[in-house]
Amino acid sequence: MAFLDLDRRIFTTTDWEVMQRAHNRASILLDRCPKTDPRCNELARTIIAMFESGIHDEDELAAMAANRELNFLGARGYFQKPFPIGRINEGLTPNSFTEH
């Protein structure tokens, strides 16, 4: 995830890894690149805000952030069925979500 300096908050390494995996999963759900999509930073900020509100499950973070992004896109005329909240990693390997 790319951030501005003001987006930097103090989290543990494990917390950042959870948020990174959630960001990567949400990007895959949305069929976009987690690094180069024009809205990747907004997606990252959404995930951080949700994490700070107490949602720490990466599957829930990913689905909720992707659905929030669908709301944004829906206001601009692009509609898609929402993603289910819960286990979303069927057919996806955990290593595909972590950048090393």
C-alpha positions, 0 to 999 in steps of 0.5 A: 500500500502506498501512503502519504506521511500523514497516513503513517500511523503506529501499528505493529508489523503484524497489523501492517501485514494484515492490512496489506493482505486485506488490501491485496485481496480487495484489489483482486476482488475489484480486479485491479492492481494494488499498486498502480490503480488510481484509487489504490491509496483511497482503498488503503485508507479505507482499510486503515480506518476499518482496522482502527475501528476494530475490524482485524479479520483480513477477509472481512476488511477486504470484503468490506473495503471492496464493497465500499469501493463499489459504493463509490463506483455505483455513484458514478454509474458502475454497478456490481453485486456486493462481495460476501463478508466472511471467507473470501479466499476460496481458490486464492493462495495466502502467499499471493496476498503478501508482498515480500 
